[in-house]
Amino acid sequence: MSADGPQIQFDTKNLRATLQRVKEEQGPRVLRNLRRNLRAVGDDIIAGQRQELSAPPPGVAQRAGKKVVRVKPRDGRKGYLRTVNVYEAKSAKRSRSTNLRGSIKRNLRTRVVAGKTRSGIRIEAVKTPSTNGGKKYDMAKVWNKKTFRHPAFGGRGQYVTQYGQPYWWKPISKGAKKAGAQAEKAIADALNGKG
């Protein structure tokens, strides 16, 4: 996914210099193994995200009313009241499918980036495009929301609110420490010639 899309990045101290050092001291074979091992650090997180996406699909969100909530801005401004919609789940007819969740699952990946301006290990949801009237939407990002609006299939100008399926952050919070430790261990092993 693009840099502004969902991603998690493990901050490894100057990964580019580390990869260059491994290449010079241990050779290209160990460097290839290190890169493969670094790409594998996100496998558990991605498996958790795919499991979240494999849950039963959510239904249509039908507005059931409104409620007033207190909003406290993070930047220290004075709090205020806001009216928000309240939704209840309604079963959706699944007569046709675009296989969106399957596409998102296929496009989850771990990247090792070692460029001059950026370096690190990132878990990304590669952009899953959907076009509507000439506009492109990143559906991997949209599907992660609690609710979203979209045009109804076959309905001209009619929009529906649908529940999304937040799949991104829960597996990351469970597996980030383990993935970071795996990355550090893979780098240490490669520098010691064990890779």
C-alpha positions in Angstrom: 0.0 0.0 0.0 1.1 3.5 -0.4 3.1 5.2 2.4 -0.1 6.8 3.8 -2.0 3.4 3.9 -2.1 0.9 6.7 1.3 -0.3 7.6 3.5 -1.1 10.5 7.2 -0.5 10.4 9.8 -2.1 12.7 12.5 0.5 13.4 15.8 -1.3 12.9 18.9 0.8 13.4 20.1 1.8 10.0 19.1 -1.3 8.1 20.8 -0.2 4.9 24.2 0.0 6.6 23.6 -3.3 8.4 22.7 -5.1 5.1 25.8 -3.7 3.5 28.0 -4.8 6.4 26.5 -8.4 6.2 27.2 -8.4 2.5 30.8 -7.3 2.9 31.6 -9.5 6.0 29.6 -12.6 5.3 28.9 -12.6 1.6 25.8 -12.5 -0.7 24.4 -15.9 0.4 24.1 -14.8 4.0 22.6 -11.5 2.8 19.9 -13.4 0.8 19.1 -15.5 3.8 18.9 -12.5 6.0 16.5 -10.7 3.7 14.3 -13.9 3.5 14.4 -14.1 7.3 13.4 -10.4 7.7 10.5 -10.9 5.3 9.3 -13.7 7.5 9.1 -11.7 10.7 5.6 -10.5 9.7 4.1 -13.9 9.0 2.4 -14.3 12.3 0.8 -10.9 12.1 -0.4 -11.4 8.6 -1.8 -14.8 9.6 -3.8 -13.1 12.3 -5.0 -10.4 9.9 -6.1 -13.1 7.4 -7.9 -14.9 10.2 -9.8 -11.7 11.1 -10.8 -11.4 7.4 -12.0 -15.0 7.3 -14.6 -14.4 10.0 -18.3 -14.3 8.8 -18.9 -11.1 6.7 -20.6 -8.2 8.5 -24.0 -7.1 7.5 -25.5 -3.8 6.4 -25.5 -1.1 9.0 -29.0 0.4 9.3 -29.4 3.7 11.1 -31.3 3.1 14.3 -31.2 6.7 15.7 -28.7 9.3 17.0 -26.8 9.9 20.2 -24.8 12.7 21.7 -21.2 12.1 22.6 -18.6 14.3 24.3 -15.5 14.8 22.2 -12.2 15.8 24.0 -9.7 16.9 21.4 -6.2 15.5 21.8 -4.5 18.9 21.1 -5.8 20.4 24.4 -8.7 22.4 23.0 -11.9 22.6 24.9 -14.2 19.6 24.7 -17.5 19.8 22.8 -20.7 17.7 22.2 -21.3 16.0 18.9 -24.3 14.1 17.5 -23.5 10.8 15.9 -25.5 8.1 14.2 -26.2 4.8 15.9 -26.4 1.7 13.7 -27.8 -1.8 14.1 -26.7 -4.8 12.1 -29.1 -6.1 9.4 -28.4 -9.2 7.4 -27.3 -8.5 3.9 -28.2 -10.4 0.7 -25.1 -12.0 -0.6 -26.3 -12.7 -4.1 -23.1 -11.4 -5.7 -19.6 -10.9 -4.4 -16.5 -9.0 -5.5 -14.2 -11.2 -3.4 -12.9 -8.1 -1.7 -11.8 -9.8 1.5 -10.0 -12.5 -0.5 -8.2 -9.8 -2.5 -7.1 -8.0 0.7 -5.9 -11.3 2.2 -3.8 -12.1 -0.9 -2.2 -8.6 -0.9 -0.9 -8.6 2.7 2.9 -8.7 2.7 6.1 -7.9 4.6 8.6 -5.7 2.8 12.3 -5.1 3.5 13.2 -1.6 2.4 16.8 -0.5 2.4 17.0 2.7 0.3 18.9 5.9 0.7 15.9 7.8 2.1 13.9 5.0 3.8 14.9 1.8 5.4 13.1 -0.7 7.6 10.7 -3.7 7.7 7.1 -2.9 6.9 3.9 -5.0 6.9 1.7 -3.6 4.2 -1.8 -4.1 2.8 -1.1 -3.5 -0.9 -3.6 -1.2 -2.5 -6.8 -3.1 -3.5 -8.4 -0.6 -5.9 -12.1 -0.1 -6.5 -13.3 2.3 -9.1 -16.5 4.2 -8.9 -17.3 7.0 -11.3 -13.7 7.6 -12.2 -12.5 7.8 -8.6 -10.3 5.2 -7.1 -10.7 4.0 -3.5 -8.2 2.0 -1.6 -10.5 -0.8 -0.3 -7.9 -2.4 2.0 -8.1 0.9 4.0 -11.9 1.3 3.7 -12.6 -2.3 4.8 -10.6 -1.7 8.0 -13.1 1.0 9.1 -16.0 0.3 11.5 -18.6 1.5 9.0 -18.4 3.0 5.5 -20.8 4.2 2.9 -20.9 3.1 -0.7 -23.3 3.0 -3.7 -25.7 0.2 -3.6 -25.3 -2.5 -6.3 -27.7 -1.7 -9.1 -29.1 1.3 -7.3 -28.7 4.6 -9.2 -27.6 7.3 -6.7 -28.6 5.1 -3.7 -26.0 4.7 -1.0 -25.9 2.2 1.9 -23.9 2.2 5.1 -22.1 -1.1 5.7 -20.1 -2.5 8.5 -16.4 -2.9 7.8 -14.2 -5.5 9.4 -11.4 -3.9 11.4 -8.7 -6.5 10.7 -5.5 -4.5 11.0 -4.5 -3.4 14.5 -5.4 -6.3 16.8 -3.0 -8.8 15.2 -0.3 -6.1 15.1 -0.7 -5.3 18.8 -0.4 -9.0 19.6 2.6 -9.8 17.4 4.7 -6.6 17.2 7.1 -7.4 20.0 7.7 -10.9 18.8 8.3 -9.7 15.2 10.7 -7.1 16.4 12.6 -9.7 18.4 12.7 -12.0 15.4 14.2 -9.2 13.2 16.9 -8.4 15.8 17.8 -12.1 16.1 18.0 -12.6 12.3 20.3 -9.5 12.0 22.5 -10.7 14.9 22.7 -14.2 13.5 23.7 -12.9 10.0 26.4 -10.6 11.5 27.8 -13.7 13.4 27.8 -15.8 10.2 24.9 -18.1 11.3 22.5 -17.0 8.6 
